Amino acid sequence: MVNTSSSFPIVSFIVVARNADKYLPDLFSDILAQDYPKDNLELLLVDSCSQDKSKEIMEEFAADHPNLMVKVLNNQGKILASGWNVALAEARGDIILRVDAHSRIPDDFLSSNVRRILAGEQIVGGPVISKSPRGLWGNLLSLAEKSKFGGGVAAFRNLGPSRYIDTLAYAAYHRKVFEAVGGYDERLVRSEDNEIHYRMKQAGFKFFFDPAIRSFHIPRSSLGGLLKQKYGNGLWIGLTMGIQPRCFVMRHFTPAIFVGAAILAFILGVGWSFWPPLVLLGTLYGLAAFVFTVVAMTQAPSKVKPFCIFLPAIFLLMHLTYGVGTLIGLMRAPYFRWRNRVYKLPWPIKSGK
């Protein structure tokens, strides 16, 4: 995008990080490489009480680039929702764009988002592609996450034509979107995107998907880290149901349904010696895991293909931890709702700032 900087709106680019010192330098390099005019770019870097060098890296970046508009902010709440609100309270851009610290962006990422906003869209984004980490194990986990059987079923994780979809990640928002709906719900450690996106849709805003706006996500490189993430995601889906049950779609509950069905089938087998339901469920799951493993093998590097035999086990562990997390969250949801019954939604962004 080649024009004078006066032709473009100010973009507030938000990065909220906690213990992300391994990833921030690469992301900062990507930001510096953007083809969008730097005079129209405001960087809001939010540290969430990191215990590594994340804040130090942010401050060094700000000091090394005095020609850029950079603010390093503190998020005492530690969670993403409060971090986004800290940044929104400082944002003065006409367009607000946020990405995770564990992401990479091509040099036209900003300009591509802005182009769509200027064309009349209010919320835009594109496919978030899992970037395979180094090493055999990292490649296997990446294949599992990218698979539609493992976790890549959301529309924004896949290519396709330009269209409106139900949600986006790493999105760009016109400022008036946050002016209309307020900030992030700080009761939610996770699922804050689902909740605020529901409010945005209720306010009449649509999520426009442009396949040309690509970004890259660096997934977990250890099985333990991946399963911990899946359990936490499932848990907070269940808990969030106690606050806003309409912000999810059926795909969010598929692992919980699978785990619940397996438990009931097992009880039938042990208690009444009626095993056909468990056998049928196991057979269907095994067939699905086999088919998606074959599909994943076609996308795997040659040296990784022989080790794809472990993918069915990885799929199963992912679904079990996610599903168990959701069921536990659902059981705790009534108390979570009661404990948080008195709450005022933050409204950090002001019109005309």
Backbone hydrogen bonds, N-H to C=O, Kabsch-Sander energy under -0.5 kcal/mol:
donor,donor_aa,acceptor,acceptor_aa,energy
3,N,1,M,-0.6
7,S,4,T,-2.0
8,F,5,S,-1.7
11,V,40,N,-2.7
12,S,10,I,-0.5
12,S,95,I,-3.1
13,F,11,V,-0.8
13,F,42,E,-3.4
14,I,12,S,-0.6
14,I,97,L,-3.4
15,V,44,L,-2.3
16,V,99,V,-0.6
17,A,15,V,-0.5
17,A,46,V,-2.9
23,Y,20,A,-1.6
24,L,20,A,-2.0
27,L,23,Y,-1.8
28,F,24,L,-3.0
29,S,25,P,-2.0
30,D,26,D,-1.9
31,I,27,L,-2.1
32,L,28,F,-2.3
33,A,29,S,-1.3
34,Q,31,I,-1.4
35,D,107,D,-2.6
40,N,37,P,-1.5
41,L,38,K,-1.5
42,E,11,V,-3.2
42,E,40,N,-0.5
43,L,41,L,-0.5
43,L,69,M,-3.4
44,L,13,F,-2.8
44,L,42,E,-0.6
45,L,43,L,-0.7
45,L,71,K,-2.9
46,V,15,V,-3.1
46,V,44,L,-0.6
47,D,45,L,-0.6
47,D,73,L,-2.8
48,S,17,A,-2.7
49,C,47,D,-0.7
57,I,53,K,-2.6
58,M,54,S,-2.2
59,E,55,K,-2.7
60,E,56,E,-2.3
61,F,57,I,-2.3
62,A,58,M,-2.3
63,A,59,E,-2.4
64,D,60,E,-2.4
65,H,61,F,-0.9
65,H,62,A,-0.5
68,L,65,H,-1.8
69,M,41,L,-0.8
70,V,68,L,-1.2
71,K,43,L,-2.6
73,L,45,L,-3.3
73,L,71,K,-0.6
75,N,47,D,-2.9
76,Q,74,N,-0.7
78,K,75,N,-1.3
79,I,77,G,-1.5
80,L,189,V,-0.5
83,G,79,I,-1.8
84,W,80,L,-2.9
85,N,81,A,-1.8
86,V,82,S,-2.2
87,A,83,G,-1.9
88,L,84,W,-2.8
89,A,85,N,-2.0
90,E,86,V,-0.6
90,E,87,A,-1.1
91,A,87,A,-1.5
94,D,10,I,-1.7
95,I,10,I,-1.8
96,I,173,Y,-3.2
97,L,12,S,-2.8
97,L,95,I,-0.5
98,R,171,A,-1.5
99,V,14,I,-1.9
101,A,16,V,-0.6
103,S,100,D,-0.9
104,R,216,F,-2.4
109,F,106,P,-1.8
112,S,108,D,-2.4
113,N,109,F,-1.8
114,V,110,L,-2.7
115,R,111,S,-2.3
116,R,112,S,-1.4
117,I,113,N,-2.0
118,L,114,V,-2.9
119,A,115,R,-1.0
120,G,117,I,-1.7
121,E,116,R,-1.8
123,I,206,K,-0.6
124,V,172,A,-2.4
125,G,208,F,-1.6
128,V,156,F,-2.5
129,I,127,P,-0.7
129,I,215,S,-2.7
131,K,217,H,-3.5
132,S,130,S,-0.6
139,N,135,G,-1.8
140,L,136,L,-2.0
141,L,137,W,-2.4
142,S,138,G,-2.1
143,L,139,N,-2.3
144,A,140,L,-2.1
145,E,141,L,-2.3
146,K,142,S,-2.5
147,S,143,L,-1.4
150,G,147,S,-0.5
151,G,147,S,-2.6
152,G,147,S,-2.8
157,R,154,A,-1.7
158,N,155,A,-1.7
163,R,209,F,-1.7
165,I,207,F,-2.3
172,A,124,V,-2.7
173,Y,96,I,-3.1
174,H,122,Q,-2.7
175,R,94,D,-2.6
177,V,174,H,-2.1
178,F,174,H,-0.6
178,F,175,R,-0.7
179,E,175,R,-1.7
180,A,176,K,-1.5
181,V,177,V,-1.8
182,G,178,F,-2.2
183,G,346,P,-2.8
186,E,184,Y,-0.7
188,L,185,D,-1.5
189,V,187,R,-0.6
195,E,191,S,-2.0
196,I,192,E,-2.2
197,H,193,D,-2.6
198,Y,194,N,-1.6
199,R,195,E,-1.7
200,M,196,I,-2.2
201,K,197,H,-2.3
202,Q,198,Y,-2.4
203,A,199,R,-1.6
204,G,201,K,-1.5
205,F,200,M,-2.4
207,F,165,I,-0.6
208,F,123,I,-2.7
208,F,206,K,-0.7
209,F,163,R,-3.5
209,F,207,F,-0.5
210,D,125,G,-3.0
210,D,208,F,-0.5
213,I,210,D,-2.0
214,R,212,A,-1.4
215,S,127,P,-1.8
216,F,104,R,-2.8
217,H,129,I,-2.5
218,I,102,H,-2.7
226,L,222,S,-2.2
227,L,223,L,-2.7
228,K,224,G,-2.2
229,Q,225,G,-1.9
230,K,226,L,-2.4
231,Y,227,L,-2.6
232,G,228,K,-2.3
233,N,229,Q,-2.6
234,G,230,K,-2.5
235,L,231,Y,-2.8
236,W,232,G,-2.2
237,I,233,N,-1.3
238,G,234,G,-2.0
239,L,235,L,-2.4
240,T,236,W,-2.0
241,M,237,I,-1.1
242,G,239,L,-1.7
243,I,240,T,-1.9
244,Q,240,T,-3.0
247,C,244,Q,-1.3
248,F,245,P,-0.6
252,H,249,V,-1.8
253,F,250,M,-1.9
254,T,250,M,-0.6
254,T,251,R,-0.6
257,I,253,F,-2.5
258,F,254,T,-2.3
259,V,255,P,-2.6
260,G,256,A,-2.8
261,A,257,I,-2.6
262,A,258,F,-2.4
263,I,259,V,-2.3
264,L,260,G,-2.3
265,A,261,A,-2.6
266,F,262,A,-2.2
267,I,263,I,-2.3
268,L,264,L,-2.3
269,G,265,A,-1.9
270,V,266,F,-2.8
271,G,267,I,-3.0
272,W,268,L,-1.7
273,S,269,G,-1.0
274,F,268,L,-2.0
275,W,273,S,-0.8
278,L,275,W,-0.5
279,V,275,W,-2.4
280,L,276,P,-3.1
281,L,277,P,-2.6
282,G,278,L,-2.7
283,T,279,V,-2.4
284,L,280,L,-2.6
285,Y,281,L,-2.5
286,G,282,G,-2.5
287,L,283,T,-2.4
288,A,284,L,-2.3
289,A,285,Y,-2.8
290,F,286,G,-2.2
291,V,287,L,-2.5
292,F,288,A,-2.4
293,T,289,A,-1.7
294,V,290,F,-2.2
295,V,291,V,-2.0
296,A,292,F,-2.2
297,M,293,T,-2.2
298,T,294,V,-1.3
299,Q,295,V,-0.6
299,Q,296,A,-1.1
300,A,296,A,-0.7
300,A,297,M,-0.7
304,V,301,P,-1.5
305,K,301,P,-1.5
307,F,304,V,-1.4
308,C,305,K,-1.7
309,I,306,P,-0.8
310,F,307,F,-1.8
311,L,308,C,-1.9
314,I,310,F,-1.9
315,F,311,L,-3.3
316,L,312,P,-2.3
317,L,313,A,-2.3
318,M,314,I,-2.5
319,H,315,F,-2.6
320,L,316,L,-2.6
321,T,317,L,-2.4
322,Y,318,M,-2.2
323,G,319,H,-2.7
324,V,320,L,-3.0
325,G,321,T,-2.1
326,T,322,Y,-2.2
327,L,323,G,-2.4
328,I,324,V,-2.5
329,G,325,G,-2.4
330,L,326,T,-2.6
331,M,327,L,-2.0
332,R,328,I,-1.7
333,A,329,G,-1.0
336,F,332,R,-2.4
337,R,333,A,-2.8
338,W,334,P,-2.3
339,R,335,Y,-3.0
340,N,336,F,-1.4
341,R,338,W,-1.4
343,Y,341,R,-0.8
345,L,343,Y,-0.5
353,K,350,K,-1.0
